[in-house]
Amino acid sequence: MEPHELLSERQREILTAIIEDFIKNAEPVGSRSLTRRKNIDLSPATVRNAMADLEELGFLSAPHASAGRIPTPRAFRIYVERLAQRGRITGRERELIQAIAGGAGTEPGDITGLLREAGRVLSTVSKHAALVLMPALEEVRFAHIEFMPIRERAVLTVFVAKSGFIQHRVVETDLVVDRDELQRMSNYLSTLLTGKTLAEVRAEIVRAMADERVQADRMMRQALIIGERMLGPPAAEKSVVLEGERAFLEHPEFADIEKMRRLLRAFEEKTLLLRLLDLAVHQSIDAQAAASSETAVVLGSESSVKDLKDLAAVTAAYSSEEGPAGRVGVVGPTRMDYARVIPLVELTADALSQSLSPGRPTPPPTEDDSA
């Protein structure tokens, strides 16, 4: 039996009210204050009895020296999946987020800048820290390459992916080459490598370098050397960025200075963020298997990682023309306003997907959105 099936309609109503009161006020909830704040048409005694039942079922707990109750991780899980009503996105919030799709605040082709700007906007509208898992560059598909001389034995290389991602790098050359030779080299590499992923590009360069015909051709050999140097070594790990870390200071859960210091240190090392995102990916895969959405809500208290205990993350997948690209979301206290945060995260993911996939239609406003 699913956890929500253990609850009567009255218990679900009271549990929802308790969770939403706790989200708003960050204080244990008592029966009398609950009936006063939420206008529940039940007596405090009836609510108190229902709260006792909810505590026995594992949905509420009693903090030390408090007459009130707080929701448990189990309660937040059932709230996220079954009880929360989707919040409204204001017209201004929608405008700010959808401007991402038009590349507002970033240069054309600056995918890293675009993703950072998306994180900044999401942090601003959600009032939580935002995280963005960057596309795995090894899976980006090659479109073409350009070489431009900048000084003797130095070339500016411009790598362009099919998704629009652009990477610039200055590469030292073994020979002095003029502009015409560089044009022939870039044409040769573009023909050889177009449509391949970066991982395939690396393998193709290695294969071509061993070709006797290439070894005998100065231009082709130098082109491959430049291409190899431009790509550099394969990325060792996934890249994730965090925007709006100061938002943690606004929540009483992180008022302890030492606790906050440990948290920020872990974020700087990226390990905690990557762990959260790994949990989100696995949860999203499970959701897809159940024909659900790709949005994932991770409650750190459900994991075995101690430093995640007081954290939660809401993330959604974004894509490019080449397929799945990464995830974007927010991270904050378990006491997060999920009803409001989830649609903001989903809209941001849609805006990123639209920006990275020209021709993708803009998602229409839902009936829950306010003007």
C-alpha positions in Angstrom: 0.0 0.0 0.0 1.3 3.4 -0.9 1.9 5.8 2.0 -0.8 8.3 0.9 -3.3 5.4 0.9 -2.9 5.1 4.6 -4.4 8.5 5.1 -8.1 9.5 5.3 -9.2 12.6 3.4 -9.3 14.5 6.7 -5.7 13.4 7.6 -4.5 14.5 4.1 -6.1 17.9 4.5 -4.5 18.4 8.0 -1.1 17.1 6.9 -1.1 19.4 3.9 -2.0 22.4 6.1 0.8 21.5 8.6 3.4 21.2 5.8 2.4 24.4 4.2 2.4 26.2 7.5 5.8 24.8 8.3 7.1 25.8 4.9 5.9 29.4 5.5 6.9 29.9 9.1 9.8 27.5 9.8 8.3 26.7 13.2 6.7 23.6 14.8 2.9 23.6 14.2 0.4 23.3 17.0 -3.3 22.3 16.7 -4.6 25.6 17.9 -2.4 27.8 15.8 -3.1 25.6 12.8 -6.9 26.0 13.0 -6.4 29.7 13.5 -4.0 30.2 10.6 -5.5 27.8 8.0 -9.2 28.3 8.8 -9.7 24.5 9.1 -13.3 23.9 10.0 -12.4 21.5 12.8 -11.9 21.9 16.6 -8.4 22.1 18.0 -9.1 18.8 19.8 -10.1 17.0 16.6 -6.9 18.4 14.8 -4.8 17.3 17.8 -6.1 13.8 17.6 -5.5 13.7 13.9 -1.9 15.0 14.5 -1.3 12.2 17.0 -2.4 9.6 14.4 -0.1 11.3 11.8 2.8 11.1 14.2 2.1 7.4 14.9 2.1 6.8 11.1 5.5 8.5 10.8 4.4 11.7 9.0 5.0 14.1 11.9 7.6 14.4 14.7 7.9 16.4 17.9 11.1 18.5 18.3 12.6 18.7 21.8 10.9 21.2 24.2 8.1 21.9 21.7 4.3 21.4 21.9 4.1 21.6 18.1 4.9 19.1 15.4 7.0 19.2 12.2 6.7 17.2 9.0 9.1 14.3 8.6 10.9 13.5 5.3 8.2 10.9 4.6 5.6 13.7 4.9 7.5 15.9 2.5 7.7 13.1 0.0 4.0 12.4 0.0 3.4 16.1 -0.2 5.6 16.5 -3.3 4.1 13.5 -5.1 0.5 13.6 -4.0 -0.7 16.6 -2.1 0.9 19.8 -3.3 -1.1 22.1 -5.7 1.0 23.7 -8.4 1.7 27.3 -7.7 1.2 30.2 -10.0 4.0 31.7 -12.1 3.6 35.5 -12.4 3.8 37.3 -15.7 7.0 38.9 -14.7 8.6 35.6 -13.6 7.6 34.0 -16.9 9.0 37.0 -18.9 12.4 36.8 -17.1 12.7 33.0 -17.6 11.5 33.0 -21.2 14.1 35.7 -22.0 16.7 33.0 -21.5 15.4 31.3 -24.7 16.3 34.4 -26.6 19.8 34.5 -25.2 19.2 37.6 -23.1 22.3 38.6 -21.2 24.7 36.4 -23.2 26.7 36.4 -26.4 25.5 34.2 -29.3 27.1 30.8 -29.0 28.2 31.3 -25.4 26.5 28.2 -24.0 28.4 28.4 -20.7 27.2 32.0 -20.3 23.7 31.0 -21.2 23.6 28.3 -18.6 25.0 30.6 -15.9 22.5 33.2 -16.8 19.7 30.7 -16.5 21.0 29.7 -13.1 21.1 33.4 -12.0 17.6 34.1 -13.2 16.2 30.9 -11.6 17.9 31.8 -8.3 16.4 35.3 -8.4 12.8 34.2 -9.1 12.9 31.2 -6.8 14.9 32.8 -3.9 17.0 29.7 -3.6 20.4 28.8 -4.9 20.3 27.4 -8.4 22.4 24.7 -9.9 23.1 23.8 -13.5 24.7 20.6 -14.8 26.6 21.5 -17.9 26.4 19.4 -21.1 28.9 16.6 -21.2 31.3 18.0 -23.9 32.4 14.5 -24.9 28.8 14.0 -26.2 28.6 17.3 -28.1 28.4 16.8 -31.9 30.9 18.6 -34.1 29.6 21.0 -36.8 32.7 22.8 -38.1 36.0 24.4 -37.1 37.7 27.7 -38.0 41.4 28.6 -37.8 42.6 32.2 -37.6 46.2 33.3 -37.4 47.0 35.6 -34.5 50.8 35.6 -34.5 53.6 33.5 -35.9 53.1 29.8 -34.8 49.9 30.6 -33.0 46.3 30.0 -34.2 43.0 31.0 -32.7 40.8 27.9 -33.1 37.0 28.1 -33.0 35.1 24.9 -32.4 31.4 25.0 -33.3 29.0 22.2 -32.2 25.7 21.4 -33.9 23.9 22.6 -30.7 25.5 26.1 -31.2 28.1 25.6 -28.5 31.3 27.5 -29.4 34.7 27.0 -27.9 37.7 29.2 -28.5 41.3 28.2 -27.8 44.7 29.6 -28.8 46.9 26.8 -30.1 50.7 26.8 -30.8 51.7 25.3 -34.1 54.9 23.5 -35.1 55.1 25.3 -38.4 54.5 28.8 -39.7 51.2 28.7 -41.7 49.5 31.4 -43.6 45.8 32.2 -43.7 45.1 30.2 -46.9 46.7 27.1 -45.5 44.7 27.5 -42.3 41.5 27.7 -44.4 42.4 24.5 -46.2 43.2 22.8 -42.8 39.9 23.9 -41.3 38.0 22.7 -44.4 39.8 19.3 -44.2 38.9 18.8 -40.5 35.3 20.0 -40.9 34.8 17.4 -43.7 36.5 14.7 -41.8 34.8 15.2 -38.4 31.4 16.8 -39.0 28.5 15.0 -37.2 30.8 13.1 -34.8 30.8 13.5 -31.0 33.9 14.8 -29.3 34.8 11.3 -28.2 34.5 10.1 -31.8 36.5 13.2 -33.0 39.4 12.3 -30.7 39.3 8.7 -32.0 39.2 9.8 -35.6 42.1 12.1 -35.1 44.2 9.3 -33.6 43.2 7.0 -36.5 43.9 9.6 -39.2 47.3 10.4 -37.6 48.4 6.7 -38.2 47.4 6.9 -41.9 50.4 6.8 -44.2 48.8 9.2 -46.6 48.3 11.7 -43.8 51.9 11.3 -42.6 53.1 12.2 -46.1 50.9 15.3 -46.3 52.2 18.2 -44.4 48.9 20.1 -44.4 46.8 17.2 -43.2 49.3 16.2 -40.5 49.5 19.8 -39.1 45.7 20.2 -39.3 45.3 17.0 -37.1 47.9 18.2 -34.7 46.1 21.6 -34.3 42.8 19.8 -33.9 44.2 17.5 -31.2 45.7 20.5 -29.3 42.5 22.4 -29.6 40.4 19.7 -28.0 42.8 19.1 -25.1 42.4 16.1 -22.8 38.9 14.6 -22.2 36.9 16.1 -19.4 37.7 14.3 -16.2 34.3 14.9 -14.6 30.9 16.5 -15.1 30.8 20.3 -14.7 28.2 21.9 -12.4 27.8 25.5 -11.5 26.0 27.0 -8.5 24.4 30.5 -8.6 22.9 32.5 -5.7 24.6 30.7 -2.7 23.7 33.7 -0.5 20.1 32.5 -0.6 21.1 29.9 2.1 21.6 32.7 4.6 17.9 33.6 4.4 16.9 30.2 5.9 17.0 29.5 9.6 18.1 25.9 8.9 21.5 27.3 7.9 21.9 29.9 10.7 24.7 27.9 12.3 27.9 29.5 11.0 30.0 26.3 11.2 27.2 24.3 9.5 27.0 26.9 6.7 30.8 26.9 6.3 30.9 23.1 5.8 28.1 23.3 3.3 29.7 26.0 1.2 33.0 24.2 1.3 31.3 21.1 0.0 29.6 23.1 -2.7 33.0 24.6 -3.8 34.4 21.1 -4.2 31.3 20.2 -6.3 31.0 16.7 -4.8 27.8 17.5 -2.9 26.2 19.1 -6.0 27.1 16.2 -8.2 25.8 13.7 -5.6 22.5 15.6 -5.6 22.3 15.6 -9.4 23.2 11.9 -9.6 20.3 11.2 -7.2 18.1 13.4 -9.4 19.1 11.5 -12.6 18.3 8.1 -11.0 15.0 9.4 -9.7 14.2 10.8 -13.1 15.0 7.5 -14.8 12.6 5.8 -12.4 9.9 8.4 -13.1 10.3 7.9 -16.9 9.9 4.2 -16.4 6.6 5.0 -14.7 5.6 7.3 -17.6 6.0 10.3 -15.2 7.8 13.6 -15.8 11.5 14.2 -16.0 11.3 16.5 -13.0 13.0 15.1 -9.9 12.7 16.1 -6.3 15.5 14.9 -4.2 15.2 14.9 -0.4 18.7 14.7 1.1 17.3 13.0 4.2 16.4 10.0 2.0 20.0 9.5 1.0 22.9 8.0 3.0 25.0 11.2 2.6 25.2 13.0 6.0 25.8 16.4 4.5 22.7 16.2 2.4 20.4 15.6 5.4 18.9 19.1 5.6 18.9 19.8 1.8 16.5 19.2 -1.0 16.8 19.8 -4.7 14.3 20.2 -7.5 15.7 19.6 -11.0 14.5 19.1 -14.5 16.2 17.9 -17.6 17.0 20.3 -20.5 18.0 19.2 -24.0 19.6 20.3 -27.2 19.1 19.3 -30.9 21.4 16.4 -30.1 19.3 15.0 -27.2 19.5 15.2 -23.4 22.1 17.9 -22.4 22.0 18.4 -18.6 19.8 19.4 -15.7 18.8 22.7 -14.1 17.2 23.2 -10.7 17.3 24.7 -7.3 18.8 23.5 -4.0 17.7 24.7 -0.6 16.2 23.5 2.7 13.9 20.5 2.9 11.3 23.1 4.0 11.0 24.4 0.4 7.9 25.8 -1.3 7.7 22.9 -3.8 4.4 24.1 -5.2 6.0 27.3 -6.3 9.5 26.0 -7.1 8.6 23.0 -9.3 6.9 25.0 -12.1 9.7 27.6 -12.1 12.3 24.9 -12.6 10.3 23.3 -15.3 9.8 26.6 -17.2 13.6 27.3 -16.9 14.4 23.8 -18.3 12.0 24.4 -21.2 13.5 27.9 -21.9 17.0 26.3 -22.0 15.8 23.5 -24.3 14.2 26.1 -26.6 17.4 28.1 -26.8 19.6 25.1 -27.5 17.1 23.7 -30.0 16.2 26.3 -32.6 12.7 25.8 -33.9 11.4 24.2 -30.7 8.0 25.8 -29.8 7.6 28.0 -26.7 5.6 26.2 -24.1 2.2 27.9 -23.7 1.2 29.5 -20.4 -0.7 27.0 -18.2 -4.1 27.9 -16.7 -2.2 28.1 -13.3 -0.1 31.0 -14.5 -1.2 34.5 -13.5 -1.1 37.4 -15.8 
